[in-house]
């Protein structure tokens, strides 16, 4: 029973730390942790499509589309037609998006994924 209680306590501590970090990201940048995570993946380059970005994020396409809609409206992400296929939209950071990524604190989700991969 103690190991279950210990595991629950650790999960609660992790949730608390992630919540605090997410609030810091919002206060510093004006965007959510999830939006920052998307921006950082876009900053990695390659001008992906929405589906390609969803694969990079290990997320569903409709979830990524909703996040992108807000980021485009905020002027942080730009959609353009692919040069090789006019039917496909590709994504990139705007200059404002690049500036925000440079000054933003590490995204808590990135830190967690990095720790899990390590």
Backbone as ProteinMPNN parsed JSONL, in Angstrom:
{"seq_chain_A": "XXXXXXXXXXXXXXXXXXXXXXXXXXXXXXXXXXXXXXXXXXXXXXXXXXXXXXXXXXXXXXXXXXXXXXXXXXXXXXXXXXXXXXXXXXXXXXXXXXXXXXXXXXXXXXXXXXXXXX", "coords_chain_A": {"N_chain_A": [[0.822, -1.195, 0.0], [2.002, 1.206, 0.637], [3.713, 1.764, -1.518], [1.913, 2.423, -3.524], [0.758, 4.732, -2.436], [3.04, 6.325, -2.322], [3.617, 6.52, -5.059], [1.342, 7.892, -5.943], [1.665, 10.29, -4.55], [4.007, 11.233, -5.794], [3.087, 11.571, -8.425], [1.201, 13.582, -8.01], [2.932, 15.624, -7.169], [4.412, 15.998, -9.515], [2.386, 16.933, -11.248], [1.765, 19.329, -9.953], [4.189, 20.773, -10.23], [4.344, 20.94, -13.032], [2.058, 22.442, -13.515], [2.669, 24.886, -12.218], [4.91, 25.65, -13.742], [3.726, 25.9, -16.26], [2.031, 28.059, -15.798], [3.963, 30.023, -15.403], [5.095, 30.121, -17.962], [2.893, 31.136, -19.414], [2.568, 33.645, -18.138], [4.967, 34.878, -18.791], [5.106, 34.79, -21.602], [2.565, 35.087, -22.728], [1.26, 33.109, -24.049], [0.009, 29.709, -24.098], [1.367, 26.745, -22.518], [1.107, 24.534, -24.228], [0.879, 25.833, -26.7], [3.402, 27.027, -26.84], [4.966, 24.74, -26.984], [4.256, 23.819, -29.528], [5.247, 25.97, -31.072], [7.993, 25.706, -30.56], [8.53, 23.248, -31.778], [7.997, 23.936, -34.412], [10.022, 25.761, -34.752], [12.155, 24.123, -35.069], [12.364, 23.732, -37.717], [11.938, 23.01, -41.283], [9.389, 23.517, -42.317], [6.71, 22.149, -41.942], [3.648, 20.374, -42.839], [0.296, 20.52, -41.472], [-0.416, 17.912, -40.727], [2.114, 16.659, -40.671], [3.32, 18.13, -38.627], [1.66, 17.403, -36.501], [2.396, 14.731, -36.277], [5.077, 15.068, -35.423], [4.597, 16.146, -32.945], [3.317, 14.118, -31.681], [0.545, 14.101, -31.523], [-3.018, 14.512, -32.079], [-4.362, 15.46, -35.249], [-6.543, 17.265, -35.288], [-6.337, 18.499, -32.798], [-3.883, 19.822, -33.006], [-4.502, 21.522, -35.122], [-6.367, 23.242, -33.91], [-4.733, 24.554, -32.013], [-2.939, 25.792, -33.781], [-4.613, 27.536, -35.127], [-5.089, 29.552, -33.231], [-2.465, 30.462, -32.89], [-1.827, 31.426, -35.432], [-3.71, 33.484, -35.608], [-2.667, 35.118, -33.631], [-0.458, 36.062, -34.861], [1.921, 34.649, -34.821], [2.489, 32.363, -36.215], [2.67, 31.332, -39.612], [0.763, 30.35, -42.4], [1.274, 28.883, -45.548], [1.086, 28.1, -49.038], [2.439, 25.065, -50.241], [5.379, 24.958, -52.195], [5.816, 22.877, -53.976], [3.372, 21.622, -54.153], [0.444, 22.952, -54.511], [-1.908, 22.379, -53.214], [-1.375, 21.736, -50.661], [-0.831, 22.995, -47.426], [1.813, 24.67, -45.761], [3.673, 25.271, -42.762], [5.17, 27.899, -40.849], [7.249, 29.815, -38.63], [6.548, 33.195, -37.837], [8.406, 36.312, -37.888], [7.802, 37.455, -35.362], [7.018, 35.167, -33.981], [9.438, 33.731, -33.932], [10.979, 35.46, -32.344], [9.568, 35.283, -29.92], [9.941, 32.579, -29.234], [12.698, 32.567, -28.801], [12.946, 34.129, -26.461], [11.392, 32.834, -24.605], [10.787, 30.854, -21.658], [11.926, 27.462, -20.978], [9.662, 25.033, -22.232], [7.482, 23.308, -20.107], [6.476, 20.775, -20.855], [8.308, 19.954, -22.775], [10.587, 19.674, -21.179], [9.782, 17.567, -19.518], [9.374, 15.489, -21.412], [11.988, 15.299, -22.369], [13.294, 14.406, -20.075], [12.054, 11.924, -19.747], [12.865, 10.646, -22.09], [15.569, 10.546, -21.615]], "CA_chain_A": [[0.0, 0.0, 0.0], [2.871, 2.369, 0.695], [4.232, 2.082, -2.848], [0.83, 3.126, -4.24], [0.662, 6.071, -1.85], [4.223, 7.046, -2.772], [3.439, 6.806, -6.485], [0.33, 8.934, -6.047], [2.287, 11.528, -4.081], [4.923, 11.676, -6.837], [2.275, 12.058, -9.553], [0.662, 14.883, -7.597], [4.036, 16.582, -7.168], [4.705, 16.267, -10.912], [1.295, 17.77, -11.76], [1.924, 20.652, -9.344], [5.339, 21.429, -10.862], [3.968, 21.257, -14.41], [1.075, 23.533, -13.464], [3.409, 26.118, -11.909], [5.727, 25.987, -14.904], [2.829, 26.339, -17.326], [1.601, 29.423, -15.462], [5.115, 30.897, -15.653], [5.174, 30.286, -19.415], [1.822, 32.056, -19.813], [2.844, 34.989, -17.628], [6.14, 35.403, -19.481], [4.97, 34.855, -23.061], [1.208, 35.376, -23.175], [0.695, 31.934, -24.712], [-0.054, 28.531, -23.239], [2.438, 25.765, -22.603], [0.894, 23.744, -25.445], [1.209, 26.675, -27.84], [4.858, 27.154, -26.865], [5.476, 23.457, -27.441], [4.067, 23.839, -30.979], [6.198, 26.927, -31.636], [9.356, 25.147, -30.491], [8.638, 22.214, -32.804], [8.098, 24.639, -35.692], [11.345, 26.394, -34.796], [13.113, 23.098, -35.475], [12.504, 23.892, -39.161], [11.355, 22.057, -42.204], [8.087, 23.954, -42.829], [5.833, 20.984, -42.046], [2.202, 20.523, -42.976], [-0.371, 20.283, -40.188], [-0.301, 16.483, -40.406], [3.505, 16.38, -40.304], [3.543, 18.713, -37.307], [0.947, 16.548, -35.541], [3.261, 13.558, -36.061], [6.22, 15.512, -34.603], [4.114, 16.423, -31.591], [2.634, 12.926, -31.175], [-0.787, 14.6, -31.174], [-4.015, 14.371, -33.138], [-4.38, 16.563, -36.203], [-7.538, 18.277, -34.911], [-5.792, 19.222, -31.648], [-2.842, 20.707, -33.529], [-5.188, 22.551, -35.919], [-6.945, 24.234, -32.99], [-3.624, 25.35, -31.488], [-2.409, 26.606, -34.865], [-5.574, 28.611, -35.428], [-4.811, 30.63, -32.277], [-1.121, 30.99, -33.142], [-1.912, 32.217, -36.661], [-4.439, 34.709, -35.251], [-1.775, 35.946, -32.804], [0.647, 36.534, -35.686], [3.14, 33.927, -34.471], [2.68, 31.302, -37.207], [2.161, 31.66, -40.934], [0.444, 29.246, -43.306], [1.495, 29.213, -46.955], [0.96, 26.947, -49.936], [3.713, 24.4, -50.539], [5.87, 25.275, -53.536], [5.732, 21.693, -54.828], [1.998, 21.131, -54.214], [-0.402, 24.064, -54.102], [-3.04, 21.918, -52.395], [-0.892, 21.48, -49.301], [-0.37, 24.165, -46.67], [2.978, 24.45, -44.902], [3.694, 26.162, -41.608], [6.457, 28.455, -40.427], [7.157, 30.879, -37.636], [6.727, 34.569, -38.278], [9.469, 36.935, -37.087], [7.339, 37.585, -33.97], [7.066, 33.825, -33.404], [10.842, 33.405, -33.651], [11.406, 36.259, -31.187], [8.935, 34.727, -28.722], [10.619, 31.313, -28.906], [14.036, 32.881, -28.255], [12.885, 34.696, -25.107], [10.508, 32.023, -23.752], [11.418, 29.834, -20.802], [11.695, 26.111, -21.5], [8.302, 24.523, -22.075], [7.478, 22.2, -19.162], [6.264, 19.504, -21.536], [9.59, 19.596, -23.381], [11.467, 19.199, -20.111], [9.288, 16.255, -19.094], [9.685, 14.528, -22.465], [13.424, 15.122, -22.364], [13.643, 13.568, -18.912], [11.583, 10.565, -20.009], [13.71, 10.068, -23.133], [16.898, 10.323, -21.04]], "C_chain_A": [[0.863, 1.254, 0.0], [3.384, 2.742, -0.686], [3.169, 2.793, -3.687], [0.7, 4.556, -3.733], [1.852, 6.92, -2.288], [4.093, 7.436, -4.245], [2.428, 7.93, -6.679], [0.9, 10.289, -5.612], [3.234, 12.094, -5.137], [4.174, 12.222, -8.057], [1.696, 13.428, -9.217], [1.739, 15.965, -7.607], [4.397, 16.97, -8.606], [3.645, 17.195, -11.514], [1.429, 19.193, -11.213], [3.058, 21.422, -10.006], [4.999, 21.822, -12.296], [2.978, 22.417, -14.454], [1.772, 24.864, -13.19], [4.234, 26.585, -13.103], [4.869, 26.51, -16.044], [2.331, 27.755, -17.059], [2.723, 30.424, -15.69], [5.268, 31.161, -17.148], [4.127, 31.287, -19.877], [2.101, 33.481, -19.367], [3.982, 35.651, -18.39], [5.875, 35.678, -20.96], [3.586, 35.283, -23.549], [0.571, 34.235, -23.944], [0.735, 30.75, -23.759], [1.173, 27.647, -23.445], [2.312, 24.957, -23.901], [1.252, 24.558, -26.688], [2.725, 26.866, -27.961], [5.496, 25.872, -27.375], [5.371, 23.375, -28.97], [5.083, 24.778, -31.626], [7.615, 26.369, -31.636], [9.551, 24.047, -31.536], [8.723, 22.847, -34.2], [9.471, 25.292, -35.85], [12.425, 25.402, -35.222], [13.289, 23.085, -36.994], [11.763, 22.87, -39.98], [10.017, 22.457, -42.806], [7.109, 22.789, -43.028], [4.397, 21.373, -42.393], [1.596, 20.302, -41.59], [-0.223, 18.824, -39.79], [1.121, 16.107, -39.984], [3.824, 16.936, -38.921], [2.86, 17.875, -36.23], [1.769, 15.293, -35.245], [4.447, 13.916, -35.176], [5.821, 15.686, -33.145], [3.493, 15.204, -30.919], [1.231, 13.304, -30.687], [-1.735, 14.366, -32.352], [-4.05, 15.638, -33.99], [-5.37, 17.641, -35.786], [-7.085, 19.096, -33.7], [-4.763, 20.251, -32.114], [-3.479, 21.832, -34.348], [-5.772, 23.642, -35.027], [-5.862, 25.134, -32.397], [-3.076, 26.296, -32.562], [-3.325, 27.774, -35.207], [-5.312, 29.809, -34.516], [-3.452, 31.279, -32.541], [-1.074, 31.827, -34.425], [-2.606, 33.545, -36.36], [-3.575, 35.66, -34.43], [-0.584, 36.476, -33.603], [1.97, 35.845, -35.405], [3.49, 32.83, -35.467], [2.053, 31.753, -38.517], [1.891, 30.364, -41.692], [0.682, 29.734, -44.727], [1.299, 27.944, -47.78], [2.347, 26.38, -50.219], [4.11, 24.7, -51.979], [5.686, 24.098, -54.487], [4.316, 21.152, -54.993], [1.075, 22.202, -53.643], [-1.604, 23.673, -53.269], [-2.66, 21.768, -50.929], [-0.404, 22.771, -48.66], [0.837, 23.765, -45.828], [3.011, 25.555, -43.857], [5.098, 26.672, -41.342], [6.202, 29.516, -39.373], [7.282, 32.229, -38.325], [7.914, 35.147, -37.503], [9.064, 37.093, -35.614], [7.364, 36.232, -33.27], [8.478, 33.411, -33.056], [11.354, 34.18, -32.438], [10.832, 35.674, -29.897], [9.635, 33.434, -28.289], [11.985, 31.592, -28.282], [13.973, 33.362, -26.808], [12.058, 33.854, -24.124], [11.312, 31.082, -22.854], [11.182, 28.454, -21.413], [10.252, 25.681, -21.245], [8.338, 23.323, -21.131], [7.311, 20.837, -19.832], [7.544, 19.035, -22.209], [10.546, 19.038, -22.336], [11.064, 17.798, -19.658], [9.632, 15.205, -20.138], [11.179, 14.257, -22.536], [13.882, 14.213, -21.235], [13.221, 12.123, -19.15], [12.438, 9.878, -21.069], [15.1, 9.749, -22.598], [16.882, 9.122, -20.161]], "O_chain_A": [[0.478, 2.265, -0.587], [3.482, 3.928, -0.999], [3.499, 3.675, -4.48], [0.548, 5.487, -4.525], [1.692, 8.103, -2.591], [4.425, 8.559, -4.625], [2.643, 8.823, -7.498], [0.637, 11.31, -6.247], [3.263, 13.305, -5.353], [4.586, 13.22, -8.647], [1.704, 14.331, -10.054], [1.479, 17.098, -8.013], [4.659, 18.14, -8.883], [3.987, 18.145, -12.219], [1.222, 20.158, -11.949], [2.904, 22.605, -10.313], [5.332, 22.925, -12.729], [3.058, 23.273, -15.335], [1.494, 25.86, -13.858], [4.252, 27.771, -13.431], [5.251, 27.465, -16.721], [2.219, 28.561, -17.983], [2.473, 31.549, -16.122], [5.539, 32.29, -17.557], [4.436, 32.194, -20.65], [1.896, 34.424, -20.131], [3.958, 36.862, -18.61], [6.355, 36.67, -21.51], [3.452, 35.787, -24.664], [-0.546, 34.375, -24.441], [1.416, 30.789, -22.735], [1.911, 27.791, -24.42], [3.306, 24.728, -24.59], [1.859, 24.033, -27.622], [3.263, 26.864, -29.068], [6.471, 25.922, -28.125], [6.301, 22.909, -29.629], [5.711, 24.418, -32.622], [8.353, 26.542, -32.606], [10.631, 23.932, -32.116], [9.441, 22.348, -35.066], [10.011, 25.363, -36.954], [13.493, 25.805, -35.684], [14.244, 22.5, -37.506], [11.067, 21.996, -39.462], [9.548, 21.794, -43.731], [6.728, 22.482, -44.157], [3.992, 22.528, -42.261], [2.302, 19.94, -40.649], [0.067, 18.527, -38.631], [1.309, 15.328, -39.05], [4.516, 16.291, -38.133], [3.428, 17.663, -35.159], [1.833, 14.844, -34.1], [4.793, 13.156, -34.272], [6.601, 15.412, -32.233], [3.177, 15.241, -29.729], [0.791, 12.898, -29.612], [-1.307, 14.063, -33.466], [-3.797, 16.74, -33.503], [-5.068, 18.827, -35.917], [-7.425, 20.275, -33.596], [-4.772, 21.4, -31.673], [-3.034, 22.977, -34.27], [-5.683, 24.827, -35.35], [-6.054, 26.345, -32.29], [-2.786, 27.459, -32.282], [-2.86, 28.866, -35.535], [-5.312, 30.951, -34.976], [-3.305, 32.496, -32.43], [-0.358, 32.826, -34.489], [-2.153, 34.602, -36.799], [-3.734, 36.877, -34.522], [0.214, 37.254, -33.08], [3.03, 36.39, -35.713], [4.645, 32.413, -35.558], [1.045, 32.459, -38.533], [2.673, 29.415, -41.637], [0.332, 30.863, -45.069], [1.348, 26.837, -47.244], [3.306, 27.127, -50.413], [3.266, 24.696, -52.876], [5.429, 24.296, -55.675], [4.069, 20.32, -55.867], [0.946, 22.334, -52.426], [-2.255, 24.534, -52.677], [-3.528, 21.684, -50.061], [0.339, 23.541, -49.269], [0.883, 22.674, -45.26], [2.447, 26.632, -44.05], [6.085, 25.974, -41.575], [5.097, 30.041, -39.242], [8.038, 32.379, -39.284], [8.381, 34.524, -36.549], [9.886, 36.888, -34.72], [7.697, 36.157, -32.087], [8.708, 32.808, -32.008], [12.073, 33.631, -31.603], [11.536, 35.582, -28.891], [9.888, 33.231, -27.102], [12.381, 30.916, -27.332], [14.854, 33.036, -26.012], [12.039, 34.147, -22.928], [12.37, 30.585, -23.237], [10.321, 28.302, -22.28], [9.696, 25.935, -20.177], [9.141, 22.412, -21.33], [7.934, 19.859, -19.42], [7.836, 17.839, -22.213], [11.233, 18.046, -22.581], [11.922, 16.943, -19.441], [10.133, 14.135, -19.791], [11.596, 13.117, -22.741], [14.749, 13.358, -21.42], [13.95, 11.197, -18.795], [12.71, 8.681, -20.974], [15.743, 8.805, -23.056], [17.908, 8.766, -19.582]]}, "name": "protein", "num_of_chains": 1, "seq": "XXXXXXXXXXXXXXXXXXXXXXXXXXXXXXXXXXXXXXXXXXXXXXXXXXXXXXXXXXXXXXXXXXXXXXXXXXXXXXXXXXXXXXXXXXXXXXXXXXXXXXXXXXXXXXXXXXXXXX"}
